Amino acid sequence: MRLMHEIEEEEEEEEIEIESSSGSIVELGMKGVVVGYALTSKKIKSFLQPKLEGLARNKGIYFVAIDQTRPLTDQGPFDIVLHKLSGKEWQQILEDYRLTHPEVTVLDPPGAIQHVYNRQSMLQDVADLDFSDAYGTVGVPRQLVIEKDPSSISDAVRKAGLSLPLVAKPLVAKSHELSLAYDEYSLQKLEPPLVLQEFVNHGGVLFKVYIVGDAIKVVRRFSLPDVSKRELSRSAGVFRFPRVSSAAQSADDADLDPCIAELPPRALLERLARELRRRLVTHQVLFNVKNASFLSE
C-alpha cells in the first residue's frame, strides 16, 4: 500500500493568475455554501470545470476566487477556504484568518499540510498504526532518511541493512518524481534531503484513494514495473521517473490481470481513512494502495 500526501496532485511552484469576482458576496446575493478558493492557475484550469461549477450551483455551493492582492479578512464571508498554495507568508495569512474566523473551515490547515508534506513524519504516522485484520495488513517498507552528504549514503544503507533496489524520493513531497537506484555506487549520485525505501514489487499498478469526509473514490494508476532478480543482477545506475501515479498514468480502462486490478477492500480503506485523518488532522486524505503494503508516494 502506498501513502502519500497529495492533497490532490502535487505540482511545481508557478505564478498565480486568479480571476476575482466583482463585488462582495453579499452584493452578489449568494445564499448557500460559499467556497473561497486560492489555487494555482494550473489547478484552477484542471479543477474548476464549468460542469463542476454548474453542479455545485445546483446544490447551493458557490466558488469565489480569493483576491491575493487584498487582505483575506476583507473578503467573504466564506463558509470554506479551499487553497493549494505554499509559502510562509500565505501560511501566516491562513493561520491569522483561522484565529479570527473559527467558524470557517480551512481545507487544509497549514500545519497539517506541512506534516503531510514531510515524508518522514507522514510515514511515521503510518508505521505507528500497527494494525491488521481480515481485510489486510498495513505497514511501510524499510526506509532511511538522508538529510545531507550523498557520499555517506552507501555506508548508511549498509548499516541500516536495506536491500537494493532502493526508491529515492525528495523528503518534501511536492512532486511525483522519484528515482530507482540499483547499486551502491549509484547512491552517491542522489541529492539529499531524501527518503530511501526498499522497493516492493506490486504488479506495476497502484490504487490512488481520495477521501473527503465519508466519500471514498478509488482510481487505478500505473506505477513502477516489478523488478526481477535477473534484472537486478544486470542493472546498474539511477533511473528517474518524473510522473509516477499522476493523472496521465490512469489504468482504469487497461486490460489488467484480475489479481492485480482488484480494488482494495472497502472496509480496510474506511478503517485506514479514519485512523489517518485522526493522526494527520486533515479534512482530506489521499493515499496510494497496493496489496495492503505501504509505500510512500
Backbone torsions as a table, in degrees:
resi	resn	phi	psi	omega
1	MET	NA	137.3	-178.5
2	ARG	-109.4	133.8	174.8
3	LEU	-114.1	141.1	172.3
4	MET	-155.1	156.5	171.0
5	HIS	-76.1	156.8	154.8
6	GLU	-164.7	86.2	161.9
7	ILE	-67.2	92.3	-167.7
8	GLU	70.6	179.7	-174.2
9	GLU	-71.1	128.1	178.5
10	GLU	-70.4	153.7	179.8
11	GLU	-149.6	162.6	-178.9
12	GLU	-74.0	157.7	176.9
13	GLU	-63.0	140.1	177.9
14	GLU	-151.9	164.2	-179.3
15	GLU	-65.2	138.4	-177.5
16	ILE	-92.0	128.7	177.4
17	GLU	-131.5	89.2	-174.7
18	ILE	-109.7	129.2	175.9
19	GLU	-84.6	136.1	-177.7
20	SER	-108.7	142.4	175.8
21	SER	-70.6	140.5	178.2
22	SER	-81.0	140.9	179.5
23	GLY	84.8	158.8	179.0
24	SER	-79.7	168.0	180.0
25	ILE	-64.7	-36.5	178.6
26	VAL	-64.4	-43.3	179.0
27	GLU	-63.2	-33.9	179.7
28	LEU	-76.2	-11.0	175.3
29	GLY	72.5	32.7	-178.1
30	MET	-80.7	132.8	174.5
31	LYS	-128.6	136.3	-176.7
32	GLY	128.5	-145.7	179.0
33	VAL	-99.2	121.7	-179.1
34	VAL	-105.5	122.0	-179.1
35	VAL	-108.6	110.8	173.7
36	GLY	-85.4	128.8	-176.1
37	TYR	-119.9	141.1	175.2
38	ALA	-129.9	97.1	-173.5
39	LEU	-129.5	160.7	172.5
40	THR	-68.7	158.2	179.9
41	SER	-61.4	-33.7	178.4
42	LYS	-66.0	-41.8	-179.6
43	LYS	-70.3	-36.2	176.5
44	ILE	-60.3	-44.5	-177.9
45	LYS	-63.7	-38.7	-176.8
46	SER	-84.6	-28.2	-172.3
47	PHE	-96.1	-49.8	-174.2
48	LEU	-86.2	67.1	176.5
49	GLN	-75.9	148.3	179.5
50	PRO	-53.4	-36.8	-179.7
51	LYS	-63.6	-41.3	179.5
52	LEU	-65.9	-45.9	-179.4
53	GLU	-63.0	-39.3	178.2
54	GLY	-64.8	-44.5	178.2
55	LEU	-62.1	-41.8	-179.7
56	ALA	-63.7	-43.7	179.5
57	ARG	-60.6	-38.7	178.7
58	ASN	-63.0	-23.4	179.9
59	LYS	-102.2	9.1	177.4
60	GLY	79.8	26.0	179.1
61	ILE	-114.8	127.6	-176.0
62	TYR	-122.0	130.6	177.0
63	PHE	-96.9	127.5	-179.4
64	VAL	-128.0	128.4	-179.4
65	ALA	-69.7	136.2	174.2
66	ILE	-85.3	127.4	179.0
67	ASP	-84.8	109.7	-175.4
68	GLN	-76.4	-4.1	176.2
69	THR	-89.4	-6.1	-179.8
70	ARG	-119.5	152.2	176.9
71	PRO	-57.5	137.6	-178.4
72	LEU	-64.2	-33.4	-178.7
73	THR	-67.9	-18.6	178.6
74	ASP	-86.3	-2.2	-177.2
75	GLN	-110.7	169.5	-179.3
76	GLY	100.9	-153.8	5.9
77	PRO	-73.7	144.8	179.3
78	PHE	-109.6	149.5	168.9
79	ASP	-92.5	-33.5	-178.7
80	ILE	-138.1	140.6	170.3
81	VAL	-113.6	115.9	-179.3
82	LEU	-107.3	123.2	-175.4
83	HIS	-137.9	155.8	176.5
84	LYS	-146.0	51.5	179.6
85	LEU	-121.4	162.3	178.5
86	SER	-132.4	-174.9	-178.1
87	GLY	104.7	143.2	-176.2
88	LYS	-63.9	-37.7	-178.6
89	GLU	-63.4	-44.3	179.1
90	TRP	-67.0	-39.3	178.5
91	GLN	-60.3	-41.5	179.8
92	GLN	-67.1	-38.9	177.3
93	ILE	-58.9	-44.6	-179.5
94	LEU	-66.9	-42.4	-179.7
95	GLU	-63.2	-42.3	177.8
96	ASP	-63.7	-39.4	-179.6
97	TYR	-65.4	-40.1	-180.0
98	ARG	-63.7	-34.9	-179.5
99	LEU	-69.4	-37.8	-178.0
100	THR	-89.2	-14.9	-179.9
101	HIS	-133.7	67.1	-178.3
102	PRO	-64.5	-16.8	-179.7
103	GLU	-78.6	-10.3	-178.1
104	VAL	-94.9	133.2	176.9
105	THR	-86.7	124.2	177.6
106	VAL	-103.3	122.4	-179.2
107	LEU	-109.3	105.8	-11.4
108	ASP	-110.2	164.4	179.3
109	PRO	-56.9	138.7	-178.4
110	PRO	-53.4	-40.3	-179.6
111	GLY	-62.4	-39.6	179.1
112	ALA	-67.1	-39.1	179.9
113	ILE	-65.1	-43.7	179.9
114	GLN	-62.0	-36.3	178.9
115	HIS	-63.7	-38.4	-178.1
116	VAL	-80.8	-30.4	178.4
117	TYR	-62.6	-31.6	-179.4
118	ASN	-83.2	112.1	-174.4
119	ARG	-64.9	-26.4	178.9
120	GLN	-69.1	-52.0	-179.0
121	SER	-68.3	-36.2	179.9
122	MET	-61.9	-48.7	-176.5
123	LEU	-72.6	-23.9	176.8
124	GLN	-64.6	-37.6	177.1
125	ASP	-64.0	-35.2	178.1
126	VAL	-69.6	-44.9	179.9
127	ALA	-61.1	-33.1	-179.0
128	ASP	-75.0	-12.0	179.1
129	LEU	-59.5	-53.0	174.4
130	ASP	49.5	55.2	175.2
131	PHE	-134.5	154.4	174.9
132	SER	-149.0	152.4	178.4
133	ASP	-151.6	-162.2	-176.2
134	ALA	-67.6	-14.6	-174.8
135	TYR	-98.0	-11.8	179.8
136	GLY	151.2	171.3	179.5
137	THR	-115.8	138.7	-178.9
138	VAL	-109.0	134.9	178.6
139	GLY	-165.2	-178.4	177.7
140	VAL	-126.3	150.6	174.3
141	PRO	-65.6	160.0	174.4
142	ARG	-64.5	138.4	-173.1
143	GLN	-146.2	169.1	-176.5
144	LEU	-149.0	134.5	177.1
145	VAL	-98.8	128.0	178.2
146	ILE	-113.4	115.1	-177.1
147	GLU	-84.3	-37.1	-177.4
148	LYS	-163.0	-179.9	176.8
149	ASP	58.2	82.3	180.0
150	PRO	-61.3	-23.7	-179.8
151	SER	-67.0	-18.7	-178.6
152	SER	-94.0	-1.8	-173.6
153	ILE	-62.8	-44.5	-178.1
154	SER	-57.9	-45.7	179.0
155	ASP	-64.0	-41.1	-179.7
156	ALA	-64.3	-38.2	179.1
157	VAL	-65.7	-42.6	179.2
158	ARG	-63.9	-43.6	-179.2
159	LYS	-64.1	-34.9	-180.0
160	ALA	-79.4	-12.9	179.2
161	GLY	72.5	26.3	179.6
162	LEU	-77.7	146.7	-179.2
163	SER	-103.4	139.6	175.6
164	LEU	-77.6	154.3	-1.4
165	PRO	-75.5	160.1	-179.8
166	LEU	-119.7	137.9	174.5
167	VAL	-89.3	127.9	179.0
168	ALA	-111.5	128.4	-178.3
169	LYS	-135.8	141.2	176.7
170	PRO	-54.6	142.4	-179.0
171	LEU	-60.5	-36.5	177.2
172	VAL	-94.6	121.0	-173.8
173	ALA	-84.8	88.6	178.8
174	LYS	-122.8	7.5	178.0
175	SER	-156.5	172.6	178.2
176	HIS	-89.7	0.5	-173.7
177	GLU	-72.4	137.8	172.7
178	LEU	-149.1	168.7	179.8
179	SER	-130.6	154.9	177.5
180	LEU	-122.9	116.9	-177.7
181	ALA	-102.7	126.0	-174.0
182	TYR	-95.8	-21.2	-175.4
183	ASP	-142.0	162.6	-176.0
184	GLU	-63.2	-38.7	-177.5
185	TYR	-60.4	-37.8	-176.5
186	SER	-72.1	-16.7	-177.3
187	LEU	-61.9	-32.8	-178.3
188	GLN	-72.4	-7.9	176.9
189	LYS	-85.9	-8.0	-179.5
190	LEU	-77.2	159.9	-175.2
191	GLU	-117.0	103.1	174.7
192	PRO	-66.6	163.0	-0.5
193	PRO	-77.2	141.1	-176.8
194	LEU	-154.6	169.0	174.8
195	VAL	-115.0	131.1	174.9
196	LEU	-106.4	132.0	179.0
197	GLN	-131.9	144.6	172.5
198	GLU	-64.5	132.4	179.6
199	PHE	-74.9	133.6	-179.8
200	VAL	-115.6	120.6	176.1
201	ASN	-59.9	134.0	-175.7
202	HIS	-144.9	26.4	173.8
203	GLY	79.2	5.6	178.8
204	GLY	72.9	11.3	-179.0
205	VAL	-137.1	140.0	172.8
206	LEU	-130.3	166.0	178.7
207	PHE	-114.5	120.6	177.0
208	LYS	-92.0	124.5	-173.9
209	VAL	-113.4	119.0	176.9
210	TYR	-101.9	130.2	-179.4
211	ILE	-133.3	122.5	173.8
212	VAL	-131.2	115.0	-175.4
213	GLY	64.1	-127.5	178.5
214	ASP	-94.5	-2.3	-178.4
215	ALA	-83.1	132.5	179.3
216	ILE	-126.3	127.5	178.4
217	LYS	-126.4	127.2	-178.6
218	VAL	-117.2	131.5	175.2
219	VAL	-127.7	150.9	177.5
220	ARG	-92.6	138.1	176.4
221	ARG	-133.2	144.1	173.6
222	PHE	-72.2	142.0	-178.2
223	SER	-125.7	-165.1	177.1
224	LEU	-67.9	141.4	178.4
225	PRO	-70.1	157.7	176.5
226	ASP	-61.8	152.7	178.9
227	VAL	-114.4	117.4	179.4
228	SER	-83.2	163.4	177.9
229	LYS	-62.6	-36.0	179.0
230	ARG	-66.0	-44.1	179.0
231	GLU	-64.0	-38.9	-179.8
232	LEU	-63.4	-38.8	-179.2
233	SER	-70.4	-22.2	-176.4
234	ARG	-104.0	-7.5	-174.7
235	SER	-102.9	151.0	177.3
236	ALA	-151.8	158.8	177.2
237	GLY	97.9	-172.9	179.4
238	VAL	-115.8	128.0	178.4
239	PHE	-112.6	126.9	-176.8
240	ARG	-99.2	139.3	179.8
241	PHE	-127.1	105.2	-171.2
242	PRO	-77.5	-25.8	-170.6
243	ARG	-132.4	43.3	-179.0
244	VAL	-66.7	129.9	176.0
245	SER	67.6	15.0	177.3
246	SER	-73.5	171.5	-177.9
247	ALA	-59.3	-29.6	-179.5
248	ALA	-69.9	-14.1	-178.3
249	GLN	-98.7	29.5	-177.8
250	SER	-60.4	136.7	177.6
251	ALA	-120.8	16.6	-176.7
252	ASP	-61.6	-35.1	-176.9
253	ASP	-102.7	8.2	-178.2
254	ALA	-77.6	151.1	178.0
255	ASP	-85.5	91.5	-173.2
256	LEU	-107.3	155.5	173.0
257	ASP	-59.8	130.5	-178.2
258	PRO	-53.2	-34.1	-178.3
259	CYS	-71.2	-20.8	177.0
260	ILE	-90.9	-38.1	-173.3
261	ALA	-81.6	-14.2	-176.9
262	GLU	-60.7	128.4	-177.8
263	LEU	-69.4	151.5	177.1
264	PRO	-61.9	150.6	179.3
265	PRO	-58.5	134.1	-178.2
266	ARG	-59.1	-40.8	-177.8
267	ALA	-61.5	-38.5	178.6
268	LEU	-65.3	-43.6	-179.3
269	LEU	-64.0	-40.9	-179.1
270	GLU	-64.6	-43.2	-179.8
271	ARG	-67.9	-41.5	179.6
272	LEU	-63.5	-41.9	179.6
273	ALA	-61.6	-43.7	179.3
274	ARG	-59.8	-44.8	-177.5
275	GLU	-67.4	-43.0	-178.6
276	LEU	-68.2	-40.3	178.8
277	ARG	-61.8	-41.1	180.0
278	ARG	-65.0	-41.9	-176.5
279	ARG	-77.8	-36.9	-176.2
280	LEU	-90.1	-12.0	177.9
281	VAL	56.1	44.8	177.8
282	THR	-116.3	155.3	174.5
283	HIS	-83.7	-26.3	-179.3
284	GLN	-117.8	143.6	176.6
285	VAL	-129.8	136.4	178.0
286	LEU	-137.6	124.5	177.0
287	PHE	-149.2	164.4	-179.0
288	ASN	-112.2	137.9	-170.6
289	VAL	-126.1	138.9	168.7
290	LYS	-158.7	124.9	173.3
291	ASN	52.8	32.5	175.3
292	ALA	55.0	29.8	171.4
293	SER	-122.7	139.4	-178.3
294	PHE	-92.5	138.0	166.5
295	LEU	-132.5	144.1	177.1
296	SER	-74.0	141.9	174.6
297	GLU	-90.0	NA	NA
